[in-house]
Amino acid sequence: MKKENYKEKIAPFFVKVLFLSLFFVLFSISLTLADSAESNQKVIAWVFFTDKGNISKNDIRKKRKDFLRERAGRKRYLGSPNLFDFRDIPVRNKYIEKIEKLGAKKRAVTKWLNGISIEASPDLLEEIKKLKFVKEVKIIRRVQKDEKKPSFKIFQKDNDSFAGNDISASQNTLDYGNSLTQLSQVNVTGLHNLGYTGKGVTICVIDTGFTNDHEALMSTTILAERDFINDDNETANESGDPTGIYDQELHGTGVLSVVGGFKEGKLIGSAYGANFLLAKTEVNESETHTEEDYWLEAIEWAYDKGADIVSSSLAYYDFDEGETPISYEGKLDGKTAIVTKAANIAAEKGMLVVNAVGNERLKAPADGKYLIAVGGVDSQGNVWGGAKTDTDDGRIKPEIVAMGVNVYTAYSSSMNSYAYKNGTSYATPIVAGLSALLLEAHPDWSYSAVREAIITTSSNADSPNSSSGLGYGIPDAVKALSYDNLLTITSTAGANGEIFPSGAIKVGHNAMQSYTISPSDGYHIAKLFVDGSEVDVAETYKFESILSDHTISATFESNNITILTTKLPKAHIKKKYKAKLKAEGGSGKYIWTVVKKKLPSGLKLTKNGTIKGKPKRKTRGKKYKFTVEAEDRNNSANSASKSLKIKVKK
């Protein structure tokens, strides 16, 4: 029998084993590298915080007084925005700095929603989620390496025809040139003939960018500008901005001219006498949630700057690949999109938001419950583009329509160029200006009164619907001016305090209206009455779903709580510590809190005023200075604060 060669037989086996082992090693390495690449891939997310630090009621009162004092310098309409609450307190810098120190890149900040938008790796995001002051982390985008930029967005369908023959009307006090049709369709010319120009009203235009060099904008009153994209105060084109037909200035300049332009014989805006704030938020070369972040920052900025009306020709629905969510399909319910949430808060605070409904479909924030969503029609009233559907919760959109075809605008290519434009973008500023004229004429009207007057006097108000694209129809400014079916809320304040809005203001049906009750220094709210009945004392009060007239009144008393404790005993590390704080005045029952700085680690202050615990070793030899607040259990507006200190002995 032939003897087998063992070495010859075993050699191929070892070669196979070696090959398979090498294969699995390389495969494992590739998986590890893939996992590593995935973990290092940047994402964009919103980080929302649990609180704003130790903010006392006294801190909020002081900031509220500063806020109201600053606004008192300009003409105040009785129903003008003036609600200052916890949401207006800035985001705590310590939280932002902590997240940045971990390696995240800050993109945007929101006071109203108490959060920041960041760019970070998924691993870092998991670390951030574990921070005690983080309430929620919401991913909105994954950043792809070497990501291709999408093609330019089209905000409007441009009509290539430029300045033609001027149109004039002898019965008008102004020569509108080619802008006559767009204004006369909604009877803004009728209010101009009565002398209304928007004087004293402040409109914030949120858009792509603006040039103030155009002849139609030379006399426009610009109070402030802010570029949220480049984080500066220049809203004109900057280095790196797109140029050409879709440059950053093009869209915004045209929109601004429709509401605020004035060049007699050529173009006159619907509220050419108003004051303007300009906010640059839209990046022409993409459609991302980042632009929503900028929009959110802009509307908060507008409120801080005293805007009465926001005119926004920007809307959001579909987003670029990698965005989360990729669209707002099924989510246009008036409460989901972050820009819609911001628009709702703006309304609660008293601002009227006028927003383009969208050229192809309903888009956020036009799904908001309290704003005016504007669609487009041609000069004959035929619907052009825009949404033709209810919101996802069944409300009619758009509310109204205005001219969105062949709208005459300033063109940013030169200081004396004009062009006809199409789009709900250009219908929107017509309505924003109309709203400003009504506010000028009726200083006692709230945002909801203006909104109701415009909507219910429009051409299709008797049979409103979404399917036609008309909503409630084409507005009539003169009819809206004389609208008298509004409700009244009357506020009165006793001595040593104020209520804002003050006096009698007009509000719309099913609307909401917020009030700020502000005691003078050294006083607190003693009692609060709504419709003659006493309610719990509060420094803000909101009427919701209003269906009848109301009253609200308050009385004020001198602060009568005094903290008696002046000195606290020394503490020793790892030994039990107990000290009872004392106060007098008010009801005699208090809620105690630390409102500034901190107690030594290991000690805590109970609500009944006892400091107790065991100081930790790291506190040894240190002095801790902090501020406590005693709040009357029966009247949260009555409180006192005092600075105290504890020394921890070695």
VEXDREN-2710 file (C-alpha; in Angstrom, 1 decimal):
% VEXDREN-2710
k/r/px/py/pz
1/MET/0.0/0.0/0.0
2/LYS/1.2/3.4/-0.9
3/LYS/2.3/5.5/2.1
4/GLU/0.7/9.0/2.2
5/ASN/3.0/12.0/2.7
6/TYR/1.6/13.7/5.9
7/LYS/3.3/17.0/5.3
8/GLU/1.9/17.2/1.7
9/LYS/-1.6/16.6/3.1
10/ILE/-1.6/19.0/6.0
11/ALA/0.0/22.0/4.2
12/PRO/-3.1/23.0/2.2
13/PHE/-5.2/22.7/5.3
14/PHE/-3.1/25.3/7.2
15/VAL/-3.1/27.6/4.2
16/LYS/-6.9/27.6/4.2
17/VAL/-7.1/28.2/7.9
18/LEU/-4.6/31.1/7.6
19/PHE/-6.5/32.6/4.7
20/LEU/-9.8/32.4/6.6
21/SER/-8.3/33.9/9.7
22/LEU/-6.8/36.7/7.7
23/PHE/-10.2/37.3/6.1
24/PHE/-12.1/37.5/9.4
25/VAL/-9.4/39.8/10.8
26/LEU/-9.7/42.2/7.9
27/PHE/-13.5/41.9/8.0
28/SER/-13.6/42.8/11.7
29/ILE/-11.3/45.7/11.1
30/SER/-13.5/47.0/8.3
31/LEU/-16.5/46.7/10.6
32/THR/-14.7/48.6/13.4
33/LEU/-13.7/51.3/11.0
34/ALA/-17.2/51.6/9.7
35/ASP/-18.5/51.8/13.3
36/SER/-15.9/54.4/14.1
37/ALA/-16.8/56.4/11.0
38/GLU/-20.5/56.2/12.0
39/SER/-19.8/57.3/15.5
40/ASN/-17.7/60.2/14.3
41/GLN/-20.2/61.4/11.8
42/LYS/-21.6/64.8/12.8
43/VAL/-25.2/65.4/13.5
44/ILE/-27.2/68.5/14.1
45/ALA/-29.6/68.5/17.0
46/TRP/-31.6/70.6/19.4
47/VAL/-30.7/70.4/23.0
48/PHE/-33.5/71.6/25.4
49/PHE/-32.7/72.4/29.0
50/THR/-34.7/71.7/32.2
51/ASP/-34.3/75.2/33.6
52/LYS/-32.6/78.6/33.3
53/GLY/-30.7/78.3/36.6
54/ASN/-31.7/79.9/39.9
55/ILE/-34.0/82.6/38.6
56/SER/-36.1/84.1/41.4
57/LYS/-39.4/85.9/40.9
58/ASN/-37.7/89.1/41.9
59/ASP/-35.2/88.6/39.0
60/ILE/-38.1/88.1/36.6
61/ARG/-39.9/91.2/38.0
62/LYS/-36.8/93.3/37.6
63/LYS/-36.2/92.2/34.0
64/ARG/-39.9/92.7/33.2
65/LYS/-39.7/96.3/34.5
66/ASP/-36.6/96.9/32.4
67/PHE/-38.4/95.4/29.4
68/LEU/-41.5/97.5/29.8
69/ARG/-39.4/100.7/30.6
70/GLU/-37.5/100.2/27.3
71/ARG/-40.7/99.9/25.3
72/ALA/-42.3/102.9/27.0
73/GLY/-39.9/105.1/24.9
74/ARG/-41.8/104.4/21.7
75/LYS/-45.5/105.0/20.8
76/ARG/-47.3/102.2/22.6
77/TYR/-50.5/100.8/21.2
78/LEU/-52.9/99.6/23.9
79/GLY/-52.8/96.1/22.5
80/SER/-49.1/96.1/21.6
81/PRO/-46.8/93.2/22.5
82/ASN/-45.6/93.5/26.0
83/LEU/-45.8/90.1/27.8
84/PHE/-42.5/89.3/29.6
85/ASP/-42.3/86.0/31.3
86/PHE/-40.0/83.2/32.1
87/ARG/-39.6/82.4/28.4
88/ASP/-37.9/85.8/27.9
89/ILE/-35.1/85.0/30.4
90/PRO/-31.9/84.2/28.4
91/VAL/-30.7/80.6/28.2
92/ARG/-28.2/80.0/31.0
93/ASN/-24.7/80.6/29.7
94/LYS/-23.2/78.0/32.0
95/TYR/-25.2/75.3/30.3
96/ILE/-24.1/76.5/26.8
97/GLU/-20.5/76.7/27.9
98/LYS/-20.6/73.2/29.4
99/ILE/-21.8/71.7/26.1
100/GLU/-19.3/73.7/24.0
101/LYS/-16.5/72.6/26.4
102/LEU/-17.4/69.0/25.7
103/GLY/-16.7/69.7/22.0
104/ALA/-20.1/70.6/20.5
105/LYS/-20.5/73.5/18.1
106/LYS/-23.2/76.0/18.9
107/ARG/-25.5/77.0/15.9
108/ALA/-28.5/78.8/17.3
109/VAL/-30.1/79.7/20.7
110/THR/-33.8/80.0/21.7
111/LYS/-35.0/81.7/24.8
112/TRP/-38.6/80.8/24.3
113/LEU/-38.0/77.1/24.0
114/ASN/-35.0/77.1/26.3
115/GLY/-32.4/75.3/24.2
116/ILE/-29.6/75.5/21.7
117/SER/-29.0/73.9/18.3
118/ILE/-25.6/72.2/18.1
119/GLU/-23.4/70.2/15.8
120/ALA/-21.8/67.1/17.4
121/SER/-20.9/63.5/17.0
122/PRO/-23.4/60.8/18.0
123/ASP/-21.1/59.7/20.8
124/LEU/-20.9/63.2/22.1
125/LEU/-24.7/63.6/21.8
126/GLU/-25.1/60.5/24.1
127/GLU/-22.8/62.2/26.6
128/ILE/-24.8/65.4/26.5
129/LYS/-28.0/63.5/27.1
130/LYS/-26.7/62.4/30.4
131/LEU/-26.2/65.9/31.7
132/LYS/-28.6/66.7/34.6
133/PHE/-29.7/70.0/33.1
134/VAL/-30.6/68.5/29.7
135/LYS/-34.3/67.8/29.2
136/GLU/-34.4/66.5/25.7
137/VAL/-32.1/66.0/22.6
138/LYS/-33.7/66.0/19.2
139/ILE/-31.6/65.1/16.1
140/ILE/-32.6/67.1/13.0
141/ARG/-29.8/66.4/10.6
142/ARG/-26.8/64.2/9.8
143/VAL/-23.9/66.0/8.2
144/GLN/-22.4/64.1/5.3
145/LYS/-18.7/64.3/4.6
146/ASP/-18.0/66.0/1.2
147/GLU/-21.8/66.6/1.0
148/LYS/-22.9/67.9/-2.4
149/LYS/-24.9/71.1/-2.1
150/PRO/-28.4/70.9/-3.6
151/SER/-29.4/73.2/-6.5
152/PHE/-30.7/76.6/-5.7
153/LYS/-34.2/76.9/-4.3
154/ILE/-36.9/78.8/-6.3
155/PHE/-38.8/81.1/-4.0
156/GLN/-41.0/82.4/-6.7
157/LYS/-41.7/81.9/-10.4
158/ASP/-40.1/85.0/-11.9
159/ASN/-41.8/86.9/-14.7
160/ASP/-39.0/88.2/-16.9
161/SER/-40.9/91.3/-17.8
162/PHE/-39.6/94.5/-16.2
163/ALA/-40.9/98.0/-15.8
164/GLY/-43.7/98.8/-18.2
165/ASN/-46.2/101.6/-18.6
166/ASP/-47.2/103.3/-15.4
167/ILE/-50.7/102.9/-14.2
168/SER/-52.3/105.9/-12.6
169/ALA/-55.6/106.7/-10.9
170/SER/-56.7/110.3/-10.6
171/GLN/-58.9/109.6/-7.6
172/ASN/-55.9/108.5/-5.5
173/THR/-53.8/111.0/-3.5
174/LEU/-50.6/109.1/-4.6
175/ASP/-49.2/108.1/-7.9
176/TYR/-48.6/104.4/-7.5
177/GLY/-47.2/103.7/-10.9
178/ASN/-47.2/99.9/-11.6
179/SER/-47.9/99.0/-8.0
180/LEU/-51.5/100.3/-8.2
181/THR/-53.1/97.0/-9.1
182/GLN/-51.7/95.0/-6.2
183/LEU/-52.7/97.6/-3.6
184/SER/-56.1/98.6/-5.1
185/GLN/-57.2/94.9/-5.2
186/VAL/-57.3/94.8/-1.4
187/ASN/-58.3/98.5/-1.1
188/VAL/-55.1/99.6/0.6
189/THR/-55.3/102.7/-1.6
190/GLY/-58.5/103.6/0.2
191/LEU/-56.7/103.7/3.6
192/HIS/-53.9/105.7/2.0
193/ASN/-56.4/108.2/0.8
194/LEU/-57.6/108.5/4.4
195/GLY/-54.1/109.4/5.5
196/TYR/-52.9/106.0/6.9
197/THR/-49.4/105.0/6.1
198/GLY/-48.4/102.6/8.9
199/LYS/-46.8/105.4/11.0
200/GLY/-45.8/104.3/14.5
201/VAL/-46.2/100.5/13.7
202/THR/-43.1/98.3/13.6
203/ILE/-42.9/95.5/11.0
204/CYS/-40.1/92.8/11.0
205/VAL/-39.4/91.3/7.6
206/ILE/-37.8/87.9/7.8
207/ASP/-36.2/86.9/4.5
208/THR/-33.1/86.1/2.5
209/GLY/-31.3/89.5/2.7
210/PHE/-31.8/93.1/1.7
211/THR/-30.2/96.0/-0.1
212/ASN/-31.1/99.5/1.1
213/ASP/-29.6/101.2/-1.9
214/HIS/-32.6/100.9/-4.1
215/GLU/-34.3/104.2/-4.9
216/ALA/-37.7/102.8/-3.7
217/LEU/-36.1/102.0/-0.3
218/MET/-34.2/105.2/0.3
219/SER/-36.9/106.7/2.5
220/THR/-37.8/103.5/4.3
221/THR/-37.2/103.7/8.1
222/ILE/-35.0/100.8/9.2
223/LEU/-34.7/100.6/13.0
224/ALA/-32.3/97.6/13.1
225/GLU/-30.9/94.7/11.0
226/ARG/-29.6/91.3/11.9
227/ASP/-28.0/88.6/9.8
228/PHE/-28.6/85.3/11.7
229/ILE/-26.7/83.3/9.0
230/ASN/-23.3/85.1/9.4
231/ASP/-24.0/86.3/13.0
232/ASP/-23.6/90.0/12.3
233/ASN/-25.7/93.2/11.7
234/GLU/-25.4/93.3/7.9
235/THR/-28.3/92.0/5.9
236/ALA/-26.9/92.9/2.5
237/ASN/-24.8/90.5/0.4
238/GLU/-21.5/89.4/2.1
239/SER/-18.5/87.5/0.9
240/GLY/-19.5/84.0/0.1
241/ASP/-23.2/84.7/-0.4
242/PRO/-24.7/83.5/-3.7
243/THR/-24.8/86.0/-6.5
244/GLY/-26.7/86.2/-9.8
245/ILE/-30.4/85.7/-10.3
246/TYR/-30.8/83.9/-7.0
247/ASP/-28.5/86.0/-4.8
248/GLN/-29.3/86.6/-1.2
249/GLU/-30.6/90.1/-1.7
250/LEU/-33.0/89.5/-4.5
251/HIS/-36.0/87.9/-2.8
252/GLY/-35.8/90.0/0.4
253/THR/-35.4/93.3/-1.4
254/GLY/-38.5/92.6/-3.5
255/VAL/-40.6/91.6/-0.5
256/LEU/-39.5/94.6/1.5
257/SER/-40.3/97.0/-1.3
258/VAL/-43.9/95.7/-1.6
259/VAL/-44.6/96.6/2.0
260/GLY/-42.2/99.5/2.7
261/GLY/-41.1/101.0/-0.6
262/PHE/-41.9/104.5/-1.7
263/LYS/-41.0/106.0/-5.1
264/GLU/-44.0/107.9/-6.4
265/GLY/-44.8/107.2/-10.0
266/LYS/-43.1/103.8/-9.8
267/LEU/-43.7/101.8/-6.6
268/ILE/-45.4/102.5/-3.3
269/GLY/-45.6/99.9/-0.5
270/SER/-48.7/99.0/1.4
271/ALA/-47.3/100.5/4.7
272/TYR/-44.6/102.8/3.5
273/GLY/-44.7/104.9/6.6
274/ALA/-44.1/102.1/9.1
275/ASN/-40.8/101.3/10.9
276/PHE/-38.9/98.2/9.8
277/LEU/-36.7/95.5/11.3
278/LEU/-34.8/93.3/8.8
279/ALA/-33.8/89.7/9.6
280/LYS/-31.7/87.6/7.2
281/THR/-32.3/83.9/7.9
282/GLU/-32.7/82.0/4.6
283/VAL/-29.8/80.3/2.9
284/ASN/-30.6/80.2/-0.8
285/GLU/-28.5/77.2/-1.7
286/SER/-30.2/74.7/0.7
287/GLU/-33.4/73.7/2.5
288/THR/-32.4/72.6/6.0
289/HIS/-33.8/72.8/9.5
290/THR/-30.9/75.2/10.2
291/GLU/-32.9/77.9/8.4
292/GLU/-35.8/77.1/10.8
293/ASP/-33.4/77.7/13.7
294/TYR/-32.4/81.1/12.3
295/TRP/-36.1/81.9/11.8
296/LEU/-36.8/81.1/15.4
297/GLU/-33.9/83.3/16.6
298/ALA/-35.2/86.1/14.3
299/ILE/-38.8/86.1/15.7
300/GLU/-37.4/86.3/19.3
301/TRP/-35.1/89.1/18.2
302/ALA/-38.1/90.9/16.6
303/TYR/-40.1/90.7/19.8
304/ASP/-37.2/92.0/21.9
305/LYS/-36.9/94.9/19.4
306/GLY/-40.6/95.8/19.7
307/ALA/-42.1/94.4/16.5
308/ASP/-45.9/94.6/16.2
309/ILE/-46.1/92.6/13.0
310/VAL/-43.9/89.9/11.5
311/SER/-44.0/89.6/7.7
312/SER/-42.4/86.3/6.6
313/SER/-42.3/85.1/3.0
314/LEU/-40.5/81.9/4.1
315/ALA/-42.1/78.5/4.6
316/TYR/-40.9/74.9/5.2
317/TYR/-42.1/71.5/4.2
318/ASP/-39.6/69.4/2.2
319/PHE/-35.9/69.3/3.3
320/ASP/-32.6/68.2/1.8
321/GLU/-31.5/64.6/2.1
322/GLY/-30.2/63.8/5.6
323/GLU/-32.6/66.1/7.4
324/THR/-34.8/64.7/10.2
325/PRO/-37.7/64.8/9.5
326/ILE/-37.3/64.9/5.7
327/SER/-40.7/66.6/5.4
328/TYR/-43.6/67.9/7.5
329/GLU/-46.1/65.6/5.8
330/GLY/-48.9/64.7/8.3
331/LYS/-47.4/67.1/10.9
332/LEU/-48.9/70.5/9.8
333/ASP/-51.2/70.5/12.8
334/GLY/-50.4/74.0/14.2
335/LYS/-48.2/72.7/17.0
336/THR/-45.4/70.4/15.7
337/ALA/-42.9/72.4/13.5
338/ILE/-40.4/74.4/15.6
339/VAL/-41.2/77.6/13.6
340/THR/-44.9/77.0/14.1
341/LYS/-44.3/76.7/17.9
342/ALA/-42.5/80.0/17.7
343/ALA/-45.3/81.7/15.8
344/ASN/-47.8/80.5/18.4
345/ILE/-45.7/82.0/21.2
346/ALA/-45.3/85.3/19.3
347/ALA/-49.1/85.5/19.1
348/GLU/-49.5/84.7/22.8
349/LYS/-47.1/87.6/23.4
350/GLY/-49.2/89.9/21.2
351/MET/-47.4/89.9/17.8
352/LEU/-49.3/89.4/14.6
353/VAL/-47.5/87.0/12.3
354/VAL/-48.3/87.2/8.5
355/ASN/-46.8/84.3/6.6
356/ALA/-46.8/83.0/3.1
357/VAL/-48.8/79.8/2.8
358/GLY/-46.4/78.2/0.3
359/ASN/-46.4/78.1/-3.5
360/GLU/-47.1/74.4/-4.0
361/ARG/-48.7/73.3/-0.7
362/LEU/-49.3/74.3/2.8
363/LYS/-46.0/74.7/4.7
364/ALA/-44.8/75.6/8.2
365/PRO/-45.3/78.0/10.0
366/ALA/-48.4/78.8/7.9
367/ASP/-50.2/76.0/9.7
368/GLY/-50.1/78.1/12.9
369/LYS/-53.4/78.7/14.7
370/TYR/-53.1/82.4/15.4
371/LEU/-51.3/83.9/12.4
372/ILE/-52.6/84.9/8.9
373/ALA/-51.5/82.5/6.2
374/VAL/-51.6/84.3/2.8
375/GLY/-52.2/82.7/-0.6
376/GLY/-52.0/84.2/-4.1
377/VAL/-54.3/85.3/-6.8
378/ASP/-53.9/87.2/-10.1
379/SER/-55.3/90.6/-10.8
380/GLN/-58.7/89.1/-11.7
381/GLY/-59.0/87.1/-8.5
382/ASN/-58.0/83.7/-10.0
383/VAL/-56.1/81.5/-7.6
384/TRP/-52.4/81.1/-8.3
385/GLY/-50.5/78.2/-6.8
386/GLY/-50.5/78.0/-3.0
387/ALA/-52.1/75.5/-0.6
388/LYS/-55.5/74.1/-1.4
389/THR/-56.0/71.9/1.7
390/ASP/-56.9/72.1/5.3
391/THR/-54.3/71.7/8.0
392/ASP/-53.8/68.2/9.4
393/ASP/-56.1/69.1/12.3
394/GLY/-58.8/70.4/9.9
395/ARG/-58.5/74.2/9.8
396/ILE/-58.9/76.3/6.7
397/LYS/-55.7/77.5/4.9
398/PRO/-54.9/79.9/3.6
399/GLU/-56.9/82.4/5.6
400/ILE/-56.9/85.0/2.9
401/VAL/-55.3/85.7/-0.5
402/ALA/-53.7/88.8/-2.1
403/MET/-52.1/89.5/-5.5
404/GLY/-49.3/87.0/-6.1
405/VAL/-49.0/87.3/-9.9
406/ASN/-47.2/90.1/-11.6
407/VAL/-46.5/91.9/-8.3
408/TYR/-44.5/95.0/-9.0
409/THR/-41.3/95.0/-6.9
410/ALA/-37.9/96.6/-6.5
411/TYR/-35.2/94.6/-8.2
412/SER/-31.8/94.5/-6.5
413/SER/-29.7/94.4/-9.7
414/SER/-29.4/98.2/-9.6
415/MET/-30.8/101.1/-7.6
416/ASN/-33.5/101.9/-10.1
417/SER/-34.5/98.5/-11.5
418/TYR/-38.0/97.0/-11.1
419/ALA/-39.5/93.6/-11.9
420/TYR/-42.8/91.8/-11.8
421/LYS/-42.8/88.7/-9.5
422/ASN/-45.0/85.8/-8.9
423/GLY/-45.5/83.9/-5.6
424/THR/-47.3/83.9/-2.3
425/SER/-44.0/85.5/-1.1
426/TYR/-45.2/88.8/-2.6
427/ALA/-48.8/88.5/-1.6
428/THR/-47.7/88.3/2.1
429/PRO/-46.2/91.8/2.5
430/ILE/-49.3/93.4/0.9
431/VAL/-51.3/91.9/3.8
432/ALA/-48.7/92.7/6.4
433/GLY/-48.8/96.3/5.4
434/LEU/-52.6/96.3/5.4
435/SER/-52.5/95.0/9.0
436/ALA/-50.1/97.9/10.0
437/LEU/-52.6/100.5/8.6
438/LEU/-55.4/99.0/10.7
439/LEU/-53.1/99.1/13.8
440/GLU/-52.3/102.7/13.1
441/ALA/-56.0/103.5/12.8
442/HIS/-57.1/101.5/15.8
443/PRO/-54.5/101.8/18.6
444/ASP/-56.8/99.8/20.9
445/TRP/-56.8/96.7/18.6
446/SER/-54.9/93.6/19.6
447/TYR/-53.3/91.2/17.0
448/SER/-56.4/89.0/17.1
449/ALA/-58.7/92.0/16.4
450/VAL/-56.7/92.9/13.3
451/ARG/-56.7/89.3/12.2
452/GLU/-60.5/88.9/12.7
453/ALA/-61.3/92.2/11.0
454/ILE/-59.3/91.3/7.9
455/ILE/-60.5/87.7/7.6
456/THR/-64.2/88.2/8.3
457/THR/-64.6/91.1/5.8
458/SER/-62.8/89.3/3.0
459/SER/-64.7/88.4/-0.2
460/ASN/-65.3/84.7/0.5
461/ALA/-66.1/85.1/4.3
462/ASP/-69.6/83.7/3.8
463/SER/-68.4/80.4/2.4
464/PRO/-64.7/79.9/3.3
465/ASN/-62.9/76.8/2.2
466/SER/-59.5/75.4/1.5
467/SER/-60.3/73.5/-1.7
468/SER/-60.7/76.6/-3.8
469/GLY/-57.4/78.0/-2.5
470/LEU/-59.2/81.2/-1.6
471/GLY/-59.8/80.5/2.1
472/TYR/-61.9/83.5/3.3
473/GLY/-61.0/85.4/0.1
474/ILE/-59.5/88.7/-0.9
475/PRO/-59.4/91.3/1.9
476/ASP/-61.0/94.8/1.7
477/ALA/-59.0/97.2/3.8
478/VAL/-61.8/99.8/4.1
479/LYS/-64.3/97.2/5.2
480/ALA/-61.8/95.9/7.8
481/LEU/-61.3/99.4/9.0
482/SER/-64.9/99.8/10.0
483/TYR/-65.4/96.3/11.4
484/ASP/-67.2/96.6/14.7
485/ASN/-68.0/93.0/15.8
486/LEU/-65.1/92.7/18.2
487/LEU/-65.0/91.8/21.9
488/THR/-63.6/94.1/24.6
489/ILE/-61.3/93.3/27.6
490/THR/-61.0/96.1/30.1
491/SER/-58.1/96.2/32.6
492/THR/-57.8/98.5/35.6
493/ALA/-54.9/98.7/38.1
494/GLY/-55.0/100.1/41.6
495/ALA/-52.4/102.4/43.1
496/ASN/-48.7/101.3/43.1
497/GLY/-48.9/99.0/40.1
498/GLU/-49.8/98.5/36.4
499/ILE/-51.6/96.1/34.1
500/PHE/-50.5/95.7/30.4
501/PRO/-52.3/96.1/28.1
502/SER/-54.0/98.9/30.0
503/GLY/-57.6/100.2/29.6
504/ALA/-60.0/98.7/27.0
505/ILE/-58.7/96.8/24.1
506/LYS/-60.4/94.9/21.3
507/VAL/-59.9/91.2/20.7
508/GLY/-61.1/88.6/18.2
509/HIS/-63.5/85.7/18.9
510/ASN/-61.9/82.4/20.0
511/ALA/-58.6/84.3/20.4
512/MET/-56.2/84.5/23.3
513/GLN/-55.0/87.6/25.1
514/SER/-52.2/87.8/27.7
515/TYR/-51.8/90.3/30.4
516/THR/-48.8/91.3/32.6
517/ILE/-49.5/92.6/36.1
518/SER/-46.6/94.6/37.4
519/PRO/-46.3/96.0/40.9
520/SER/-44.2/99.1/41.6
521/ASP/-40.9/98.6/43.5
522/GLY/-41.5/97.6/47.1
523/TYR/-45.0/96.4/46.3
524/HIS/-46.7/93.1/45.5
525/ILE/-50.0/92.1/44.0
526/ALA/-52.5/91.8/46.8
527/LYS/-55.5/90.6/44.8
528/LEU/-56.4/89.8/41.2
529/PHE/-59.9/89.8/39.9
530/VAL/-61.3/88.4/36.6
531/ASP/-64.8/89.4/35.6
532/GLY/-65.3/90.6/39.2
533/SER/-64.3/87.3/40.8
534/GLU/-61.1/86.9/42.8
535/VAL/-58.6/84.4/41.2
536/ASP/-55.2/83.2/42.3
537/VAL/-52.6/85.9/42.3
538/ALA/-50.3/85.8/39.3
539/GLU/-48.0/88.2/37.5
540/THR/-49.3/87.1/34.1
541/TYR/-52.8/86.1/33.1
542/LYS/-54.1/84.6/29.8
543/PHE/-57.6/84.6/28.5
544/GLU/-58.2/81.7/26.1
545/SER/-60.9/80.9/23.5
546/ILE/-62.5/84.3/24.2
547/LEU/-66.2/84.4/23.4
548/SER/-67.4/87.4/25.4
549/ASP/-66.3/90.7/26.9
550/HIS/-64.1/90.4/30.0
551/THR/-62.6/92.6/32.8
552/ILE/-59.3/92.1/34.7
553/SER/-58.2/94.2/37.7
554/ALA/-55.6/94.1/40.4
555/THR/-54.8/95.8/43.7
556/PHE/-51.3/96.2/45.2
557/GLU/-49.9/96.2/48.7
558/SER/-46.5/97.1/50.2
559/ASN/-44.2/94.2/50.6
560/ASN/-44.4/93.1/54.2
561/ILE/-42.2/90.1/54.5
562/THR/-38.9/90.5/56.3
563/ILE/-36.3/87.8/56.6
564/LEU/-35.1/87.9/60.2
565/THR/-32.1/85.6/60.0
566/THR/-28.9/87.6/59.7
567/LYS/-26.2/85.1/60.6
568/LEU/-25.8/81.3/60.2
569/PRO/-23.7/78.9/62.4
570/LYS/-20.5/77.5/61.0
571/ALA/-20.5/74.0/59.5
572/HIS/-18.1/71.1/59.9
573/ILE/-17.3/68.5/57.3
574/LYS/-19.1/65.2/57.6
575/LYS/-21.0/66.4/60.7
576/LYS/-24.7/67.0/60.8
577/TYR/-25.7/70.6/60.2
578/LYS/-29.1/72.2/60.9
579/ALA/-30.2/75.8/60.9
580/LYS/-33.8/77.2/60.7
581/LEU/-34.4/80.4/58.8
582/LYS/-36.9/82.9/60.2
583/ALA/-39.1/85.6/58.6
584/GLU/-42.1/87.6/59.5
585/GLY/-45.0/89.3/57.7
586/GLY/-47.5/88.2/55.1
587/SER/-49.5/85.1/56.0
588/GLY/-46.7/83.8/58.2
589/LYS/-46.2/80.7/56.1
590/TYR/-43.4/80.7/53.5
591/ILE/-41.8/78.7/50.7
592/TRP/-38.0/79.0/51.0
593/THR/-35.6/78.6/48.0
594/VAL/-32.0/79.4/47.2
595/VAL/-32.2/81.8/44.3
596/LYS/-28.6/82.8/43.7
597/LYS/-25.4/80.8/44.0
598/LYS/-25.3/77.5/46.0
599/LEU/-25.1/76.1/49.5
600/PRO/-22.0/74.0/50.4
601/SER/-22.1/70.6/48.7
602/GLY/-23.9/68.2/51.0
603/LEU/-26.3/70.8/52.4
604/LYS/-29.8/71.6/51.2
605/LEU/-32.6/74.1/52.0
606/THR/-36.0/72.6/52.6
607/LYS/-39.2/74.4/51.5
608/ASN/-40.0/75.1/55.2
609/GLY/-36.8/77.0/55.7
610/THR/-34.4/74.5/57.2
611/ILE/-30.8/74.1/56.0
612/LYS/-29.6/70.7/56.8
613/GLY/-27.2/67.9/55.8
614/LYS/-23.5/67.0/56.1
615/PRO/-20.9/69.2/54.3
616/LYS/-18.6/67.2/52.0
617/ARG/-14.9/67.1/52.4
618/LYS/-14.2/69.3/49.4
619/THR/-16.0/72.2/51.1
620/ARG/-13.5/72.3/54.0
621/GLY/-12.1/75.7/54.8
622/LYS/-14.4/77.5/52.3
623/LYS/-16.9/80.3/52.6
624/TYR/-20.2/80.1/50.7
625/LYS/-22.3/83.2/50.0
626/PHE/-25.8/82.7/48.6
627/THR/-29.2/84.3/48.4
628/VAL/-32.4/82.9/49.9
629/GLU/-36.0/83.8/49.1
630/ALA/-39.1/83.6/51.3
631/GLU/-42.3/83.5/49.3
632/ASP/-45.7/83.8/51.0
633/ARG/-47.5/80.5/50.6
634/ASN/-50.8/82.4/50.2
635/ASN/-49.6/85.0/47.8
636/SER/-46.7/84.1/45.4
637/ALA/-46.3/87.8/44.5
638/ASN/-45.3/88.6/48.0
639/SER/-41.7/87.7/48.7
640/ALA/-38.4/88.8/50.1
641/SER/-34.8/87.8/49.6
642/LYS/-31.6/88.1/51.6
643/SER/-27.9/87.3/51.2
644/LEU/-26.4/84.9/53.8
645/LYS/-23.2/82.9/54.2
646/ILE/-21.9/79.7/55.7
647/LYS/-18.3/79.0/56.6
648/VAL/-17.1/75.4/56.6
649/LYS/-14.4/74.8/59.2
650/LYS/-11.4/72.6/58.5
END
